[in-house]
Amino acid sequence: MTPPTRTQVAIIGAGPSGLLLGQLLARAGIDAVILERQSGDYVLARIRAGILEQVCIDLMDEAGVGERMHREGLVHGGFEILWNNQRHRVDMNRLTGGKNVMVYGQTELTRDLMDARRAAGLPTVYEAAKVAVHGFDTSSPRVTYEKDGLAHEIRCDFVAGCDGFHGVCRASVPRGALVEYEKVYPFGWLGLLADTPPVSDELIYVNSARGFALCSMRSRTRSRYYVQVPLTDRVEEWTDDAFWQELRLRLDDEARDRLATGPSIEKSIAPLRSFVTEPMRFGRLFLAGDAGHIVPPTGAKGLNLAATDVKYLSSALIEHYAERSDAGIDAYSARCLARIWRAERFSWWFTTLMHRFPDDGPITAKFQHAELDYLLHSEAGSRTIAENYVGLPLDFGQPAGRAA
């Protein structure tokens, strides 16, 4: 084994959560090492979300990496819901007093953070094997891993588990110390990425008799489309032509006429689930992002919830080192969970509203019809959708006392 090294915060996972946390801590003068089991190229190859709420936009600016995002990101003040063969626009900007979202792919956000960390010479260990966390219920946590056949140990003050749903951090917590809530949906999203102009300037969410669809984008020249498929489907069974044909059948006439098709850059099927772990802190180990919660992608909340976790955690750690106060650390889990459950509720509700469930009878379609009729023809109903979609203010649900 190589001699142990020392850092203040060991961050497990070099996805957006871990990289963003590392950048915020570095700007506050706090040392952190990031460990990632995959290669940097693998991390960048993952195709993920592309809708940023204001909290995520602000954090990128706070981390000093927002320049390209503002230059290339697409600001959206609304989106459309296609239902009953008619499109209805939800004017988020008007209904929420001027709030918007931004289309900027998670891959690009991750690239910006990776480039900034590399330029600053901050330590990131990619392809770290057999990562394990130890002693997080004591005052002296440790992280061990292997790299290039050598065993390494990092001694630290805190461990940030930003290593995703299948990561080691949550799995290291004794089963009796946490409660897990989960709902698995009986369908997935077949997604296709293509270098074609988007079918619309804004996103189109589709409730059709054939199932849900979503017309999204990553830029003005790159589109991202999804169709609801059974969990039994395999991506190899779907040719590009079959995908485009099925998407057309779920769109209205105008969108069908405008749809530009082309070869896929990436195609995959993502299962949908709702998942929350309580609590999100165990001694000196903190969970953030997908390590602690998963939301269906319908509400575009996953990355934005992760950003909120990172904001609360970075603020708590900065407060600990700068002011010798653990108020933010002690409030971290409750603060995060207040926002998480609100977002989980919206994502579950929006998923239920827009999808066809295999065991539902004709009455469920009637319920959806009635609810969409109310929501889309009512100022109050449309405002409900808009307020939830653009995201909560950062201080929502904070415990009384000092904010972290």
C-alpha positions as CSV (number, residue, x, y, z in Angstrom):
1,M,0.0,0.0,0.0
2,T,1.2,3.5,-0.7
3,P,1.5,6.0,2.2
4,P,-1.9,7.4,3.3
5,T,-2.8,10.9,2.0
6,R,-4.9,13.6,3.7
7,T,-7.6,15.8,2.4
8,Q,-10.5,17.7,4.0
9,V,-13.3,16.2,1.9
10,A,-13.3,13.0,-0.1
11,I,-15.8,13.1,-2.9
12,I,-16.9,9.8,-4.4
13,G,-18.2,10.2,-7.9
14,A,-17.1,12.5,-10.7
15,G,-20.5,13.1,-12.2
16,P,-22.1,16.6,-12.1
17,S,-22.8,16.4,-8.4
18,G,-19.3,15.5,-7.3
19,L,-17.6,17.9,-9.8
20,L,-19.8,20.8,-8.8
21,L,-19.2,20.2,-5.1
22,G,-15.5,20.0,-5.7
23,Q,-15.5,23.3,-7.6
24,L,-17.5,25.1,-4.9
25,L,-15.3,23.8,-2.2
26,A,-12.1,24.7,-4.1
27,R,-13.3,28.3,-4.5
28,A,-13.8,28.4,-0.7
29,G,-10.2,27.1,-0.1
30,I,-11.3,23.7,1.0
31,D,-9.2,20.7,-0.2
32,A,-11.1,17.8,-1.8
33,V,-10.1,14.7,-3.8
34,I,-12.6,13.2,-6.2
35,L,-12.6,9.4,-6.9
36,E,-14.5,8.0,-9.9
37,R,-14.6,4.3,-10.8
38,Q,-15.1,5.0,-14.5
39,S,-12.9,6.8,-17.0
40,G,-13.4,10.5,-17.8
41,D,-14.4,9.6,-21.3
42,Y,-17.1,7.2,-20.0
43,V,-18.5,9.9,-17.7
44,L,-18.8,12.3,-20.7
45,A,-20.4,9.7,-22.9
46,R,-23.4,9.3,-20.6
47,I,-26.4,11.0,-22.1
48,R,-28.6,12.5,-19.4
49,A,-30.9,15.5,-18.7
50,G,-30.8,18.8,-20.3
51,I,-33.2,21.1,-18.4
52,L,-31.7,23.4,-15.8
53,E,-33.7,25.3,-13.2
54,Q,-32.5,28.6,-11.9
55,V,-30.8,26.9,-8.8
56,C,-28.6,24.9,-11.1
57,I,-27.8,27.9,-13.3
58,D,-26.9,30.0,-10.3
59,L,-24.6,27.3,-8.9
60,M,-22.7,27.0,-12.2
61,D,-22.1,30.8,-12.0
62,E,-21.1,30.5,-8.4
63,A,-18.7,27.8,-9.3
64,G,-17.2,30.1,-12.0
65,V,-18.1,27.8,-14.9
66,G,-21.2,29.4,-16.3
67,E,-19.8,31.3,-19.3
68,R,-20.3,28.7,-22.0
69,M,-23.7,27.7,-20.5
70,H,-25.0,31.3,-20.9
71,R,-23.5,31.6,-24.4
72,E,-24.9,28.3,-25.7
73,G,-27.8,27.4,-23.5
74,L,-31.4,28.0,-24.7
75,V,-33.6,29.9,-22.3
76,H,-37.2,28.6,-22.4
77,G,-40.1,30.5,-20.9
78,G,-42.7,27.8,-21.5
79,F,-43.4,24.3,-22.9
80,E,-46.3,22.7,-24.7
81,I,-48.6,19.8,-23.8
82,L,-50.0,17.8,-26.7
83,W,-53.3,16.2,-25.7
84,N,-56.4,15.3,-27.6
85,N,-54.5,16.2,-30.8
86,Q,-54.2,19.8,-29.7
87,R,-51.2,21.7,-28.3
88,H,-51.5,23.8,-25.2
89,R,-48.7,26.1,-24.1
90,V,-47.8,26.5,-20.4
91,D,-46.4,30.0,-20.2
92,M,-44.0,29.5,-17.3
93,N,-42.5,33.0,-17.5
94,R,-45.9,34.7,-17.2
95,L,-47.4,32.3,-14.7
96,T,-44.4,32.4,-12.3
97,G,-43.5,36.0,-12.3
98,G,-40.7,35.8,-14.8
99,K,-39.0,32.5,-14.1
100,N,-37.5,30.4,-16.9
101,V,-35.5,27.2,-17.4
102,M,-32.5,26.6,-19.6
103,V,-31.8,23.8,-22.1
104,Y,-28.1,22.9,-21.6
105,G,-27.1,19.2,-21.8
106,Q,-25.8,17.5,-18.7
107,T,-22.8,16.3,-20.8
108,E,-21.9,19.9,-21.6
109,L,-22.3,20.9,-18.0
110,T,-20.0,18.0,-16.9
111,R,-17.5,18.9,-19.5
112,D,-17.3,22.5,-18.2
113,L,-16.7,21.3,-14.7
114,M,-14.1,18.8,-15.7
115,D,-12.2,21.4,-17.8
116,A,-12.3,23.8,-14.9
117,R,-11.0,21.2,-12.4
118,R,-8.2,20.1,-14.8
119,A,-7.2,23.7,-15.4
120,A,-6.9,24.4,-11.7
121,G,-4.8,21.3,-11.1
122,L,-7.3,19.8,-8.7
123,P,-7.0,16.1,-7.9
124,T,-9.4,13.7,-9.6
125,V,-8.7,9.9,-9.7
126,Y,-10.5,8.2,-12.6
127,E,-10.7,4.4,-12.9
128,A,-10.4,4.0,-9.1
129,A,-11.2,0.4,-8.4
130,K,-12.6,-1.2,-5.2
131,V,-13.5,2.1,-3.6
132,A,-14.6,1.6,0.0
133,V,-15.5,4.1,2.8
134,H,-14.6,3.4,6.4
135,G,-15.2,5.0,9.8
136,F,-17.7,7.6,8.7
137,D,-19.4,7.2,12.0
138,T,-16.2,8.3,13.8
139,S,-14.3,11.6,13.7
140,S,-11.7,10.0,11.3
141,P,-13.3,8.7,8.1
142,R,-11.1,6.9,5.5
143,V,-11.5,6.0,1.9
144,T,-9.5,3.2,0.3
145,Y,-9.2,2.3,-3.4
146,E,-6.9,0.6,-5.9
147,K,-5.3,2.3,-8.9
148,D,-2.9,0.7,-11.4
149,G,-2.5,-2.3,-9.1
150,L,-1.6,-0.3,-6.0
151,A,-3.7,0.2,-2.9
152,H,-4.3,3.7,-1.7
153,E,-5.9,5.3,1.4
154,I,-7.2,8.8,1.9
155,R,-7.8,10.2,5.4
156,C,-10.4,12.9,5.5
157,D,-12.8,14.9,7.7
158,F,-15.9,14.2,5.6
159,V,-17.0,11.9,2.8
160,A,-19.5,13.1,0.1
161,G,-21.3,10.2,-1.6
162,C,-22.0,11.5,-5.1
163,D,-21.6,8.1,-6.7
164,G,-25.1,7.5,-8.0
165,F,-27.9,5.0,-7.4
166,H,-25.5,1.9,-7.7
167,G,-22.6,3.5,-5.8
168,V,-20.7,2.3,-2.8
169,C,-21.6,5.0,-0.4
170,R,-25.3,4.3,0.3
171,A,-24.5,0.6,0.1
172,S,-22.0,1.1,3.0
173,V,-24.5,2.4,5.4
174,P,-25.9,-0.3,7.8
175,R,-29.3,-1.4,6.6
176,G,-30.9,-0.5,9.9
177,A,-29.7,3.1,9.7
178,L,-31.8,4.1,6.6
179,V,-35.3,3.8,5.2
180,E,-35.7,3.4,1.5
181,Y,-38.9,4.3,-0.4
182,E,-39.3,3.1,-4.0
183,K,-41.9,2.9,-6.8
184,V,-40.9,1.2,-10.0
185,Y,-43.0,2.1,-13.0
186,P,-44.1,-0.5,-15.5
187,F,-42.6,1.2,-18.6
188,G,-39.5,2.9,-19.7
189,W,-38.4,5.7,-22.0
190,L,-36.9,4.8,-25.3
191,G,-34.7,7.8,-26.1
192,L,-33.0,8.8,-29.4
193,L,-30.4,11.6,-29.9
194,A,-29.9,12.9,-33.4
195,D,-28.2,15.8,-35.1
196,T,-31.4,17.2,-36.5
197,P,-33.1,20.5,-35.8
198,P,-35.8,20.3,-33.0
199,V,-39.3,19.9,-34.1
200,S,-40.3,22.9,-32.0
201,D,-38.7,25.9,-30.3
202,E,-39.9,24.6,-26.9
203,L,-40.4,21.1,-25.5
204,I,-43.6,19.2,-26.3
205,Y,-44.9,16.7,-23.8
206,V,-47.3,14.3,-25.4
207,N,-50.3,12.4,-23.9
208,S,-51.5,10.1,-26.7
209,A,-53.6,6.9,-26.9
210,R,-50.4,5.1,-27.9
211,G,-48.5,6.3,-24.9
212,F,-46.3,9.2,-23.8
213,A,-43.8,11.0,-26.0
214,L,-41.4,13.9,-25.5
215,C,-39.9,16.2,-28.1
216,S,-36.8,17.8,-26.5
217,M,-33.5,19.2,-27.6
218,R,-29.9,19.8,-26.6
219,S,-29.2,22.7,-29.0
220,R,-30.7,24.3,-32.1
221,T,-29.1,21.5,-34.2
222,R,-29.4,18.5,-31.9
223,S,-32.7,16.9,-30.9
224,R,-33.6,14.4,-28.1
225,Y,-36.8,12.4,-28.4
226,Y,-38.5,9.8,-26.2
227,V,-41.4,7.4,-26.5
228,Q,-42.9,5.3,-23.8
229,V,-42.2,1.6,-24.2
230,P,-42.9,-1.6,-22.2
231,L,-40.1,-2.7,-19.8
232,T,-39.8,-5.9,-21.8
233,D,-38.6,-4.0,-24.9
234,R,-34.9,-4.1,-25.8
235,V,-33.2,-1.2,-27.5
236,E,-31.7,-3.7,-30.1
237,E,-35.3,-4.3,-31.3
238,W,-35.8,-0.7,-32.2
239,T,-34.3,0.5,-35.5
240,D,-34.1,4.2,-36.1
241,D,-36.9,4.0,-38.7
242,A,-39.1,2.2,-36.3
243,F,-38.5,4.9,-33.7
244,W,-39.3,7.7,-36.0
245,Q,-42.4,6.0,-37.2
246,E,-43.7,5.4,-33.7
247,L,-42.9,9.0,-32.7
248,R,-44.9,10.4,-35.7
249,L,-47.9,8.4,-34.7
250,R,-47.9,10.1,-31.3
251,L,-47.6,13.7,-32.7
252,D,-50.1,16.2,-34.1
253,D,-50.2,17.0,-37.9
254,E,-48.0,20.1,-37.5
255,A,-45.3,18.4,-35.6
256,R,-45.3,15.4,-38.0
257,D,-44.8,17.8,-40.9
258,R,-41.9,19.6,-39.2
259,L,-40.2,16.5,-37.8
260,A,-36.7,16.2,-39.3
261,T,-35.3,12.6,-39.0
262,G,-31.8,11.2,-39.2
263,P,-29.4,8.6,-37.9
264,S,-29.2,8.2,-34.1
265,I,-26.1,9.3,-32.2
266,E,-27.3,7.4,-29.1
267,K,-30.3,5.3,-28.4
268,S,-31.2,3.7,-25.1
269,I,-34.1,2.6,-22.9
270,A,-34.3,4.1,-19.4
271,P,-36.6,2.5,-16.8
272,L,-38.6,4.9,-14.6
273,R,-38.6,4.8,-10.8
274,S,-39.2,7.0,-7.8
275,F,-36.7,6.4,-5.0
276,V,-35.8,8.3,-1.8
277,T,-33.4,7.4,1.1
278,E,-33.9,8.8,4.5
279,P,-31.8,10.3,6.1
280,M,-29.1,11.6,3.8
281,R,-26.4,12.0,6.4
282,F,-24.7,9.3,8.4
283,G,-22.1,10.7,10.8
284,R,-19.6,12.2,8.5
285,L,-20.9,10.6,5.3
286,F,-23.4,12.6,3.2
287,L,-25.4,11.4,0.2
288,A,-26.1,13.8,-2.7
289,G,-27.8,13.4,-6.0
290,D,-28.8,10.0,-7.3
291,A,-27.1,8.3,-4.4
292,G,-30.0,9.5,-2.2
293,H,-32.9,9.9,-4.6
294,I,-34.2,9.1,-8.1
295,V,-37.1,10.8,-9.8
296,P,-38.9,9.9,-13.1
297,P,-37.5,12.1,-15.8
298,T,-41.0,13.5,-16.6
299,G,-40.6,16.5,-14.4
300,A,-36.9,17.2,-15.3
301,K,-35.9,17.3,-11.6
302,G,-33.0,14.8,-11.3
303,L,-30.1,17.1,-12.0
304,N,-31.7,20.1,-10.4
305,L,-32.3,18.2,-7.1
306,A,-28.7,17.1,-7.2
307,A,-27.6,20.7,-7.6
308,T,-29.7,21.7,-4.6
309,D,-28.1,18.9,-2.5
310,V,-24.7,20.2,-3.5
311,K,-25.6,23.8,-2.6
312,Y,-26.7,22.8,0.9
313,L,-23.7,20.5,1.4
314,S,-21.1,22.9,0.1
315,S,-22.6,25.7,2.2
316,A,-22.6,23.5,5.3
317,L,-19.0,22.4,4.8
318,I,-17.8,26.0,4.2
319,E,-19.6,27.1,7.3
320,H,-18.0,24.3,9.3
321,Y,-14.5,25.3,8.3
322,A,-14.9,29.1,8.2
323,E,-17.0,29.5,11.3
324,R,-16.6,26.3,13.3
325,S,-20.4,25.8,13.2
326,D,-22.1,22.5,12.4
327,A,-25.6,24.1,12.1
328,G,-25.7,23.5,8.3
329,I,-24.3,19.9,8.6
330,D,-26.9,19.0,11.2
331,A,-29.7,20.5,9.0
332,Y,-28.5,19.0,5.8
333,S,-30.7,15.9,5.5
334,A,-33.9,17.7,6.6
335,R,-33.2,20.6,4.3
336,C,-32.6,18.4,1.3
337,L,-35.6,16.0,2.0
338,A,-38.1,18.9,2.2
339,R,-37.3,19.7,-1.5
340,I,-36.8,16.1,-2.6
341,W,-40.3,15.0,-1.6
342,R,-41.9,18.0,-3.2
343,A,-40.1,17.2,-6.4
344,E,-40.9,13.5,-6.1
345,R,-44.6,14.3,-5.7
346,F,-44.6,16.5,-8.9
347,S,-42.6,13.9,-10.9
348,W,-44.9,11.1,-9.8
349,W,-48.0,13.2,-10.5
350,F,-46.8,14.4,-13.9
351,T,-45.8,10.8,-14.9
352,T,-49.2,9.5,-13.9
353,L,-50.9,12.2,-15.8
354,M,-49.1,11.8,-19.1
355,H,-48.5,8.0,-19.4
356,R,-50.5,4.9,-20.3
357,F,-50.3,2.3,-17.6
358,P,-50.7,-1.3,-18.8
359,D,-53.1,-2.4,-16.1
360,D,-55.4,0.7,-16.2
361,G,-58.8,0.4,-17.8
362,P,-60.6,2.9,-20.0
363,I,-61.7,4.9,-16.9
364,T,-58.1,6.0,-16.3
365,A,-57.9,7.7,-19.7
366,K,-61.1,9.5,-18.8
367,F,-59.6,10.7,-15.5
368,Q,-56.5,12.0,-17.4
369,H,-58.8,13.7,-19.9
370,A,-60.8,15.4,-17.2
371,E,-57.7,16.5,-15.3
372,L,-55.9,17.8,-18.4
373,D,-59.0,19.6,-19.4
374,Y,-59.1,21.4,-16.1
375,L,-55.3,22.1,-15.9
376,L,-54.9,23.5,-19.4
377,H,-58.1,25.6,-19.4
378,S,-57.6,27.0,-15.9
379,E,-55.3,29.8,-14.9
380,A,-54.8,28.2,-11.5
381,G,-54.3,24.8,-13.0
382,S,-51.7,26.0,-15.5
383,R,-49.9,27.9,-12.7
384,T,-49.7,24.7,-10.7
385,I,-47.8,23.0,-13.5
386,A,-45.6,26.1,-14.2
387,E,-44.6,26.7,-10.5
388,N,-43.6,23.1,-10.0
389,Y,-41.8,22.8,-13.3
390,V,-39.5,25.9,-12.9
391,G,-38.6,24.7,-9.4
392,L,-38.8,25.8,-5.8
393,P,-37.0,28.7,-4.3
394,L,-33.7,27.5,-2.7
395,D,-34.9,28.2,0.9
396,F,-38.0,26.1,0.5
397,G,-38.6,23.8,3.5
398,Q,-35.5,25.0,5.5
399,P,-35.7,24.3,9.2
400,A,-36.0,27.4,11.4
401,G,-32.8,29.1,12.2
402,R,-29.7,29.8,10.2
403,A,-29.8,28.9,6.6
404,A,-27.0,26.7,5.3
